[in-house]
Structure formats: structure tokens, C-alpha cells
Amino acid sequence: MKKSLRLIVFTAIAAMLCFSSCTKDPEKLIVGKWKVVSARCSDQYFGDAVENDKGTTWNFKENGTFTGTMNIMDFIGSDISCNYTCDDSSLELRGGDLKGTFDGESYNIVYMFDIDEISRKELSISGKVKISDTYDGYTDTYSFSVSYDLEKK
């Protein structure tokens, strides 16, 4: 009986270790270079710009920095470097080149995504882009929905 109990306990512990080692944290899985395979936007005005992200490369580095190409607005349709945070279910891009001035106006852009799916080879995210413009002491905020599918390069 004692021998059977030991075998059962050992088997249960081995199974738990095996299954827990198979799952990876999103923070680790997201690190690396990704190619945007599809980009969609709910807004008619920004939709074409977002679709132009298809084929671009996004790079998430271990130190919490992001570099990539995004085409939300004319003055942001270029290489971007900013910070990112990632947890079990969300991804956020902010700061860096997403903050600054253009044509005398200050702007701040934040990308807030839900992680719909992530694996070693695929990343699917959906969420909101929030754009705040400040001019003449007045702040205007605009947000719209976006979603991206990426594959590991």
C-alpha cells in the first residue's frame, strides 16, 4: 500500500511538472521579431493607414522596448521605437516616438491590446488606439478599434 501511494504521488508530481513546463509566459513568447500578416481598423479614416502595416516588422526586445513600423497617421507612418508592457492577457505600447509634436501640435498615442492568441509562431491582438492632440490649451482625444495578426520571423 505504501509503495502504491508513493507511486501515485510521484506520478502526480511528474505530471504537474510536465504540464507546467509546457506553458510559456506571454512576456517570454512575445520577445522577438514578428511580421504583420493582417491589420484591421474599425475607423474609416484610419482604416487604410492601418492596412498598410501589413508586411511590416515589429520587434519586441527583452528590455521592454519595441521597434516597428506603423501607419496610423501621416506623421507616424514610419519607424517607431517606444516601450511596451505585456502580461497574461494584454499588451500596451506607449511613450518613445509615440509622443511628440507635429505641425505645432502635441500628441500622445497609446496602443492598448488584448492578447487573443499567442504561441511561439503566432500572435493575434485586438484593442484600441487612443490619440490625444493638444493645441491652444485644448486636448482632444480620439480612439478606435484595431486588430493585428502577426507571425514570427
C-alpha positions, -999 to 999 in steps of 0.1 A, spaced: 0 0 0 28 24 9 46 16 -23 14 23 -43 8 56 -26 44 67 -33 40 57 -70 7 77 -72 22 108 -56 53 106 -78 32 102 -109 10 132 -99 40 154 -93 57 144 -125 25 151 -145 22 186 -129 58 194 -137 54 182 -172 23 203 -179 35 234 -162 67 234 -182 48 233 -215 32 267 -210 52 299 -216 46 333 -203 34 359 -228 63 381 -217 87 355 -230 67 344 -260 63 380 -274 101 387 -274 115 386 -310 107 398 -345 72 395 -359 58 401 -393 23 417 -396 2 394 -418 -31 413 -414 -42 446 -399 -78 458 -395 -93 490 -382 -129 500 -373 -124 536 -383 -130 546 -420 -105 575 -418 -76 554 -403 -85 521 -419 -64 524 -450 -34 535 -430 -36 506 -406 -40 481 -435 -6 495 -448 10 479 -418 7 445 -435 41 431 -442 59 454 -417 82 441 -389 76 446 -352 104 438 -328 98 432 -291 130 432 -271 136 416 -237 143 450 -221 107 462 -227 114 482 -258 95 480 -291 106 489 -326 85 487 -357 67 504 -385 31 517 -380 9 538 -403 -18 553 -380 -13 589 -391 9 605 -418 34 617 -392 36 583 -375 38 562 -407 74 554 -401 98 536 -378 87 538 -342 105 530 -310 87 530 -277 82 510 -245 58 480 -241 43 461 -212 29 427 -215 11 404 -191 -11 373 -194 -38 390 -214 -28 424 -225 -1 443 -244 4 481 -243 27 503 -264 34 539 -252 60 566 -249 90 570 -271 83 581 -307 45 578 -299 48 611 -280 59 644 -295 49 673 -316 38 677 -352 28 709 -370 28 728 -337 5 703 -320 14 679 -292 2 644 -295 3 612 -274 -7 578 -288 -13 547 -268 -19 512 -282 -39 490 -258 -44 454 -269 -59 423 -256 -39 392 -265 -63 370 -283 -38 343 -290 -1 339 -286 23 310 -294 59 306 -305 48 313 -341 16 333 -340 4 365 -322 -32 378 -326 -41 410 -308 -71 434 -308 -78 465 -289 -78 503 -292 -56 531 -303 -60 563 -283 -48 595 -298 -47 627 -278 -39 660 -295 -32 692 -275 -34 725 -293 -42 760 -280 -45 746 -245 -73 722 -255 -69 684 -255 -89 663 -280 -89 625 -276 -99 601 -303 -99 563 -301 -108 535 -325 -105 497 -326 -77 478 -343 -66 442 -346 -34 426 -359 -23 391 -367 15 385 -367 37 356 -374 72 350 -360 101 359 -384 
